[in-house]
Amino acid sequence: MTARGTIAVVALALLVAALAAVPWLVSDYGLGFMVNLMQFLVLTIAWALFSGTTRYVSLATAALFGIGAYTVAMLIKVLPIYACFGIAFVVGTLVASLVGLVTLRVSGMFFVVFGFGLSELMREVLIWWEINQTKTLGRYVFVPFDTTLIYWHLLGLAVLVFLVGWLLRRSRLGIALLVIGDDETMARQAGINVPLAKVLIFIVSSVFMTMVGAIMAPRFGYLTPNFVFNPIISFQVVIMALLGGMQRLWGPVLGIVPLILLSEWLQVRAPFWYSVLLGLVFMVIVYFLPRGVTGLLEDAWQWLRRPVSLPRGITGPVIDVWSYLSQPMTLPRGVAGAIEDKWARLTRRLPSGGRS
């Protein structure tokens, strides 16, 4: 490992250690904010693993998040919490495999609509089940799994999703996905197994989303299908990823932080305006920031790195400025005359003013 790589690893280790110490350094409100931040961090990076490489816009985040959360809610009374997590992992993998095999042969708007429809389908099926079979509409999740444990588990999941993303970008699968994202037809002609590659990365991405829902279930305490399968979760993740930019693995972070801060502020000041503002942010991204904040920063960095053109050297501009400042001021009528001339020009512009 090079010296630069060693410094990067040490810096990342120190960052993770500092984040792990957050529960001892902040208030309960601050810890709740960090839990919310870590939740969307994992969801957004996991979404970017699939959509950022293949260019397939997935709105199935809410469905996978809800599957993880509701699996824990349904089993927590009969199984330990970590057994519930394990079953949620298996269920998420099976659902992602089935969805991937069925839908990833289509693209464009068909895939977007299917992802959104999947969330609505899961929500309606569970509502029917709860009302007609269990005669209720929600589940309580009361377990000794406090906010600190939730935060640490989400932090571990965040480290893992970053590691997977870093390894993916340096693997043959990652290169194949980038080719698929640029031109799927060319990828097929190059001998890439396009359906297999898309299904594999969709499963990896979906498992992370499912596990976030499972870990967050004890945080909510009481879950309903309308809450955990809320489509706004899918739209939030997409907008956060697009705002930050997907050119870099850490790009979505630049979109998560400002939107989470904005969400916290609006929940206090104007809770009903968040969805409206989310739509406005999406319009701004589409029209002014197509590459997100990451693209903006990269363009600025390239502009700053451009060589300065000084054919006469540094002394040339200095001499020109000095020559300009050294020119004598011509005031034949003195300072009073200059003031009168300025006043005359101003009064001529007035609608009813000026001299005759």
Buried (B, 14 or more C-beta within 10 A) or exposed (E): EEEEEEEEEEEEEEEBEEBBEBBEEEEEEEBBBBBBBBBBBBBBBBBBBBBBBBBBBBBBBBBBBBBBBBBBBBBBEEBEBEEBBEBBBEBBBEBBBEBBBEBBEEBEEEBBEBBBEBBEEBBEEBBEEBEEEEEEEBBEBEBEBEBEBBBBBBBBBBBEBBEBBEEBBEEEBBBBBBBBBEEBEEBBEEEBEBEEBBBBBBBBBBBBBBBBBBBBBBBBEEBBBEBBBBBEBBBBBBBBBBBBBBEBBEBBBBBBBBBBEBBBEBEEEEEEEBEEBBEEBBEEBEEEBEBBBBBBBBEEEEEEEEEEEEEEEEEEEEEEEEEEEEEEEEEEEEEEEBEEEEEEEEEEEEEEEEEE
